[in-house]
Amino acid sequence: MTVNPLPAGSQLLVVGGGYCGGRLGRRLQELGARVITTRRNPKTESGELAFNSDGGPVPSSESLAGTTHVLITAPPDREGRDPCLKALQSQLRQLELQWVGYLSTTGVYGDHQGGWVDENNDAPLEKLLRRSAARRRCEQAWLTSGWPVQVFRLPGIYGPGRNPMGNLRRGESRLVHKRGQVFCRIHVDDIVGAVMHCLALPAEQRPALLNVVDQQPAPSSEVISYAAHLLGCSLPDYQDFEAIAAELSPMALSFWRDNRRVSNRRLTQDLGYKLLYPSYREGLQGCLNEEGYSSD
Ligand SMILES: NC(=O)c1ccc[n+]([C@@H]2O[C@H](COP(=O)([O-])OP(=O)(O)OC[C@H]3O[C@@H](n4cnc5c(N)ncnc54)[C@H](OP(=O)(O)O)[C@@H]3O)[C@@H](O)[C@H]2O)c1
């Protein structure tokens, strides 16, 4: 999208100018939008606001005046609560918000043994990983907040500076394969693109729940192999998941627990969004073009 999708006179607050929030904020600013971004520890010269729900600074109502749109990128805190609802809600209630976007995760679908899921597939909370159940509760809190909320459900996010080529270059890649297991992913610029696509739609056409995933669920070993092919480097030794499972941390193991293919039909067909990177192939090539081909 090459035009600012926000209506004239609007101001976007990005709560959490990290990987996705930072990229979206910069893109909209390039297009002439007014954007305020928060970080937990903003750099002095950055112009960002300090916000840390965990006992840190909280922006004043005055500093948020004029905000009409909000994008939440902060994940649930250690107790599973939403940082923004916990610590910034009263300031937000003083604004006349036209749109609230919430970046969530496709983890809320749980395990489907490789089957397809769409936005209608609600999994019972007790079948979800703890962090995914917390996420579902945060989604629910936003959806019932009374604001016009859109939840964007995201799979593994990759893009420039965050992709398998970094680990391959550093010699830290592991080629683990689990029979039948696939992962879904999305390039960060398609998150930016999909959010902007929704902002450009009339409010009544914006779905409350939206999967933002690419076209091609695939095993991680396939993606790493393609990354090595692009870099022209050799692959690490193949490791069978079952053989190494015992040495993995509970956190690492949990990433291998859920197996599902997430449909992007609502995004690409119902809403007519055209993916910039339909699969990891175009996406990794795009990363390489932006990062450069050097080995450092
Ligand atoms: N990584 C993935 O593959 C993946 C997959 C699916 C969904 N997601 C979710 O998608 C969202 C965006 O991902 P991302 O990669 O852009 O995340 P990110 O780079 O970690 O950005 C998260 C932002 O939230 C801020 N934040 C975190 N905790 C906070 C708190 N307690 N109070 C105030 N601000 C807080 C961070 O502040 P600082 O900038 O100061 O750190 C950061 O700016 C996250 O909710 C993430 O969990 C991620």
The ligand as a MOL file (V3000), in Angstrom:
LIG
                    3D

  0  0  0     0  0            999 V3000
M  V30 BEGIN CTAB
M  V30 COUNTS 48 52 0 0 0
M  V30 BEGIN ATOM
M  V30 1 N 7.6910 -13.8930 17.4880 0
M  V30 2 C 6.7740 -14.5940 16.8670 0
M  V30 3 O 7.0740 -15.4320 16.0060 0
M  V30 4 C 5.3260 -14.3660 17.2090 0
M  V30 5 C 4.3680 -15.2290 16.6860 0
M  V30 6 C 3.0170 -14.9680 16.9140 0
M  V30 7 C 2.6430 -13.8780 17.6960 0
M  V30 8 N 3.6050 -13.0760 18.2320 0 CHG=1
M  V30 9 C 3.1360 -11.9310 19.0270 0
M  V30 10 O 2.9860 -10.8280 18.1520 0
M  V30 11 C 3.2470 -9.6110 18.8600 0
M  V30 12 C 4.2830 -8.8040 18.1070 0
M  V30 13 O 5.4660 -9.5720 17.9890 0
M  V30 14 P 6.8840 -8.8590 17.8780 0
M  V30 15 O 7.7930 -9.8980 17.3610 0
M  V30 16 O 6.7780 -7.5690 17.1880 0 CHG=-1
M  V30 17 O 7.2080 -8.6160 19.4380 0
M  V30 18 P 8.3570 -7.7110 20.0670 0
M  V30 19 O 9.3660 -7.2990 19.0650 0
M  V30 20 O 8.8250 -8.4290 21.3020 0
M  V30 21 O 7.5310 -6.4060 20.5140 0
M  V30 22 C 6.6810 -6.4170 21.6190 0
M  V30 23 C 6.5880 -4.9940 22.1340 0
M  V30 24 O 5.8240 -4.9880 23.3490 0
M  V30 25 C 6.5080 -4.2220 24.3270 0
M  V30 26 N 6.1970 -4.7790 25.6320 0
M  V30 27 C 6.3700 -6.0510 26.0470 0
M  V30 28 N 5.9740 -6.1970 27.3250 0
M  V30 29 C 5.5530 -4.9880 27.7380 0
M  V30 30 C 5.0350 -4.5000 28.9640 0
M  V30 31 N 4.8890 -5.3030 30.0400 0
M  V30 32 N 4.6950 -3.1910 29.0570 0
M  V30 33 C 4.8530 -2.3750 27.9930 0
M  V30 34 N 5.3340 -2.7850 26.7850 0
M  V30 35 C 5.6820 -4.0780 26.6650 0
M  V30 36 C 7.9780 -4.3620 23.9850 0
M  V30 37 O 8.7150 -3.2780 24.5170 0
M  V30 38 P 10.2980 -3.1030 24.1850 0
M  V30 39 O 10.3650 -2.6370 22.7650 0
M  V30 40 O 10.7760 -2.0980 25.1260 0
M  V30 41 O 10.8880 -4.4710 24.3820 0
M  V30 42 C 7.9460 -4.3770 22.4600 0
M  V30 43 O 8.0230 -3.0750 21.9380 0
M  V30 44 C 3.6750 -10.0160 20.2650 0
M  V30 45 O 2.5660 -9.9580 21.1240 0
M  V30 46 C 4.1260 -11.4560 20.0870 0
M  V30 47 O 4.0130 -12.1990 21.2740 0
M  V30 48 C 4.9250 -13.2990 18.0050 0
M  V30 END ATOM
M  V30 BEGIN BOND
M  V30 1 1 1 2
M  V30 2 2 2 3
M  V30 3 1 2 4
M  V30 4 1 4 5
M  V30 5 2 4 48
M  V30 6 2 5 6
M  V30 7 1 6 7
M  V30 8 2 7 8
M  V30 9 1 8 9
M  V30 10 1 8 48
M  V30 11 1 9 10
M  V30 12 1 9 46
M  V30 13 1 10 11
M  V30 14 1 11 12
M  V30 15 1 11 44
M  V30 16 1 12 13
M  V30 17 1 13 14
M  V30 18 2 14 15
M  V30 19 1 14 16
M  V30 20 1 14 17
M  V30 21 1 17 18
M  V30 22 2 18 19
M  V30 23 1 18 20
M  V30 24 1 18 21
M  V30 25 1 21 22
M  V30 26 1 22 23
M  V30 27 1 23 24
M  V30 28 1 23 42
M  V30 29 1 24 25
M  V30 30 1 25 26
M  V30 31 1 25 36
M  V30 32 1 26 27
M  V30 33 1 26 35
M  V30 34 2 27 28
M  V30 35 1 28 29
M  V30 36 1 29 30
M  V30 37 2 29 35
M  V30 38 1 30 31
M  V30 39 2 30 32
M  V30 40 1 32 33
M  V30 41 2 33 34
M  V30 42 1 34 35
M  V30 43 1 36 37
M  V30 44 1 36 42
M  V30 45 1 37 38
M  V30 46 2 38 39
M  V30 47 1 38 40
M  V30 48 1 38 41
M  V30 49 1 42 43
M  V30 50 1 44 45
M  V30 51 1 44 46
M  V30 52 1 46 47
M  V30 END BOND
M  V30 END CTAB
M  END
